[in-house]
Amino acid sequence: AAEMLEEYKAKQQVGHTTRDEKKLELQRLLASRSAHLPGYSWCADWVQWMRNNHPVFGMCCKYKENPVGIGQRVMILISSIFFGLAAT
């Protein structure tokens, strides 16, 4: 099964340009909530992390390449509010 998965991935990657490969890599890093993106300074890394992981800022300021959609972000915000109310 692992060989079939690797073969499928190889077929999917054929024909991608360098720009597409960089975009796919950025999507993978954003999906894994990476704190560091290649080529970013510590300040730029902090800003991108806040834009993509903060419950409120993430709804308004997320990168378009981020695979987390608005519906998931709304659920995260509601969950955060309920958890905060339950903890107090």
C-alpha positions as a printed Julia matrix, in Angstrom:
88×3 Matrix{Float64}:
   0.0    0.0     0.0
   2.87   2.38    0.76
   4.35   1.78   -2.7
   1.01   2.56   -4.32
   0.76   5.78   -2.32
   4.25   6.87   -3.38
   3.43   6.05   -7.01
   0.21   8.08   -6.77
   2.07  11.03   -5.24
   4.71  10.85   -7.99
   2.02  10.92  -10.67
   0.31  13.88   -9.01
   3.56  15.86   -8.84
   4.43  15.37  -12.52
   4.03  18.59  -14.48
   4.17  20.95  -11.52
   6.2   24.08  -12.07
   8.64  25.48   -9.54
   6.01  28.04   -8.51
   3.45  25.28   -7.93
   5.95  23.28   -5.9
   6.69  26.29   -3.68
   2.95  26.89   -3.25
   2.39  23.24   -2.32
   5.26  23.38    0.18
   3.79  26.56    1.71
   0.39  24.85    2.0
   1.98  21.86    3.74
   3.81  24.12    6.19
   0.69  26.18    6.93
  -1.4   23.02    7.38
   1.09  21.72    9.94
   0.96  25.1    11.75
   4.69  25.59   11.22
   6.19  28.41   13.26
   8.92  29.06   10.69
   8.59  29.53    6.96
  11.7   29.46    4.78
  13.05  32.92    4.03
  11.14  34.66    6.82
  12.74  36.63    9.65
  11.66  36.05   13.25
   9.3   39.03   13.04
   7.74  37.88    9.75
   7.4   34.37   11.21
   5.58  35.76   14.25
   3.23  37.82   12.07
   2.4   34.87    9.79
   1.86  32.61   12.81
  -0.56  35.1    14.38
  -2.37  35.6    11.06
  -2.93  31.88   10.67
  -3.34  30.56   14.24
  -5.08  33.27   16.27
  -8.83  32.53   16.55
  -9.97  36.05   15.57
  -7.1   37.29   13.38
  -7.1   33.97   11.54
 -10.65  34.55   10.28
  -9.84  37.95    8.78
  -6.15  37.85    7.9
  -5.28  34.27    6.91
  -3.08  33.45    3.95
  -5.11  32.34    0.93
  -2.81  29.32    0.62
  -3.82  28.09    4.08
  -5.95  24.95    3.72
  -7.97  25.65    6.89
 -11.3   27.07    5.75
 -13.58  29.68    7.29
 -16.01  27.08    8.65
 -13.27  25.37   10.61
 -12.03  28.73   11.89
 -15.52  29.68   13.11
 -15.75  26.36   14.95
 -12.32  26.99   16.54
 -13.44  30.46   17.66
 -16.7   29.17   19.16
 -14.85  26.34   20.9
 -12.31  28.78   22.33
 -15.07  31.04   23.68
 -16.96  28.12   25.26
 -13.8   26.72   26.8
 -12.95  30.15   28.25
 -16.44  30.49   29.72
 -16.34  26.97   31.14
 -12.93  27.53   32.72
 -14.03  30.69   34.56
